[in-house]
Amino acid sequence: MPKQTTEVDRLVGVRITALRKAKGLSQTALGNAVGVTFQQVQKYEKGQNRVGAGRLREIARLLEVPVSAFFEDQAGGDGSDDNVFGFLSAQGAIELLRAYVQIEDEQLRREVLAIVRSAARLGRSAAAAASVEATATAAE
């Protein structure tokens, strides 16, 4: 009977993706470094295939993190770091963080953060307005 992947396998995959992107590595580069194809890395990242202990150790070494970084106990077991990994997997998140940390001027950094927060509020407001309008149109 084939082994089934689990939620832990999926979480490990999400974390591999976030840490790989944070390092600026492609799936191909990571695969080549650990001796697998980029397709295999994709399967690890999607949680479709389990990562063996030795391979996970090698991935951790390449990404310069402890193996424990791939498991939920990292945040004391409450799962709060899952949100961080979820955020990092959002399109453009890593690039935004890289650019942000390169801003040396603290005041400019605060201003950039204020702009991003404002944009997020505007996006939520626009989405809420569209939802209200769609509900009103459907009711007519």
C-alpha positions as CSV (number, residue, x, y, z in Angstrom):
1,M,0.0,0.0,0.0
2,P,1.5,3.4,-1.0
3,K,2.4,5.8,1.8
4,Q,-0.1,8.7,2.1
5,T,1.2,12.2,2.6
6,T,0.0,14.1,5.7
7,E,-0.6,17.7,6.8
8,V,2.9,17.6,8.2
9,D,4.2,16.9,4.7
10,R,2.3,19.8,3.4
11,L,3.6,22.2,6.1
12,V,7.1,21.0,5.4
13,G,6.6,21.8,1.8
14,V,5.2,25.3,2.4
15,R,8.2,26.0,4.6
16,I,10.7,24.7,2.0
17,T,9.0,27.0,-0.6
18,A,9.2,30.1,1.7
19,L,12.8,29.4,2.8
20,R,14.0,28.6,-0.8
21,K,12.4,31.8,-2.1
22,A,13.9,33.8,0.7
23,K,17.3,32.5,-0.3
24,G,16.6,33.5,-3.9
25,L,16.9,29.9,-5.2
26,S,14.9,28.3,-8.0
27,Q,13.4,24.9,-7.7
28,T,15.9,23.8,-10.3
29,A,18.9,25.1,-8.3
30,L,17.7,23.5,-5.0
31,G,17.0,20.2,-6.8
32,N,20.4,20.2,-8.4
33,A,22.1,21.0,-5.1
34,V,20.3,18.0,-3.3
35,G,20.4,15.6,-6.3
36,V,16.7,15.6,-7.4
37,T,14.8,17.2,-10.3
38,F,12.9,20.4,-10.1
39,Q,9.8,18.3,-10.5
40,Q,10.6,16.4,-7.3
41,V,11.2,19.7,-5.5
42,Q,7.7,20.8,-6.7
43,K,6.2,17.6,-5.3
44,Y,7.9,18.2,-2.0
45,E,6.7,21.8,-1.9
46,K,3.1,20.8,-2.7
47,G,3.2,18.1,-0.1
48,Q,2.6,15.4,-2.7
49,N,5.8,13.6,-1.8
50,R,7.4,13.1,1.6
51,V,10.9,14.4,2.0
52,G,13.2,11.8,3.5
53,A,15.2,12.6,6.6
54,G,18.6,12.7,4.9
55,R,17.3,14.9,2.1
56,L,15.5,17.2,4.5
57,R,18.8,17.6,6.4
58,E,20.6,18.5,3.2
59,I,17.9,21.0,2.2
60,A,18.1,22.6,5.7
61,R,21.9,22.8,5.3
62,L,21.6,24.5,1.9
63,L,19.0,26.9,3.2
64,E,21.0,27.6,6.3
65,V,18.3,26.7,8.8
66,P,18.0,24.0,11.4
67,V,15.9,21.0,10.4
68,S,13.4,22.0,13.1
69,A,12.5,25.1,11.0
70,F,10.4,22.8,8.9
71,F,8.2,21.6,11.7
72,E,5.3,23.2,13.7
73,D,7.0,23.0,17.0
74,Q,9.2,25.9,15.9
75,A,6.8,28.4,17.4
76,G,6.2,26.6,20.6
77,G,3.5,24.4,19.2
78,D,0.8,27.0,18.8
79,G,1.1,27.1,15.0
80,S,1.6,30.9,15.0
81,D,4.6,30.6,12.6
82,D,2.3,29.0,10.0
83,N,0.9,32.4,9.3
84,V,4.4,33.7,8.7
85,F,5.1,31.0,6.2
86,G,1.7,31.5,4.6
87,F,2.4,35.2,4.2
88,L,5.8,34.5,2.7
89,S,4.2,32.2,0.1
90,A,2.0,35.1,-1.2
91,Q,3.1,36.3,-4.6
92,G,5.7,39.1,-4.3
93,A,6.0,38.8,-0.5
94,I,9.7,37.8,-0.5
95,E,10.6,40.5,-3.0
96,L,8.7,43.1,-0.9
97,L,10.6,42.1,2.2
98,R,14.0,42.1,0.4
99,A,13.4,45.6,-0.9
100,Y,12.1,46.8,2.5
101,V,15.1,45.6,4.4
102,Q,17.4,47.4,2.0
103,I,15.9,50.7,3.0
104,E,18.5,52.1,5.4
105,D,16.6,55.3,6.4
106,E,14.3,54.5,9.3
107,Q,11.9,57.4,8.5
108,L,11.6,56.2,4.9
109,R,11.0,52.7,6.1
110,R,8.1,53.9,8.3
111,E,6.7,55.8,5.3
112,V,6.8,52.8,3.0
113,L,5.1,50.7,5.7
114,A,2.4,53.4,6.0
115,I,1.9,53.3,2.2
116,V,1.6,49.6,2.2
117,R,-0.9,49.6,5.1
118,S,-2.9,52.3,3.4
119,A,-3.0,50.3,0.1
120,A,-4.2,47.2,2.1
121,R,-7.0,49.2,3.7
122,L,-8.0,50.6,0.3
123,G,-8.0,47.1,-1.2
124,R,-10.2,45.8,1.6
125,S,-12.6,48.7,1.3
126,A,-12.9,48.2,-2.5
127,A,-13.5,44.5,-2.0
128,A,-16.1,45.1,0.6
129,A,-17.9,47.7,-1.6
130,A,-17.9,45.3,-4.5
131,S,-19.3,42.6,-2.3
132,V,-22.1,44.9,-1.1
133,E,-22.9,45.9,-4.7
134,A,-23.0,42.3,-5.9
135,T,-25.3,41.4,-3.0
136,A,-27.6,44.3,-3.9
137,T,-27.6,43.4,-7.6
138,A,-28.4,39.8,-6.8
139,A,-31.3,40.9,-4.6
140,E,-32.9,42.9,-7.4
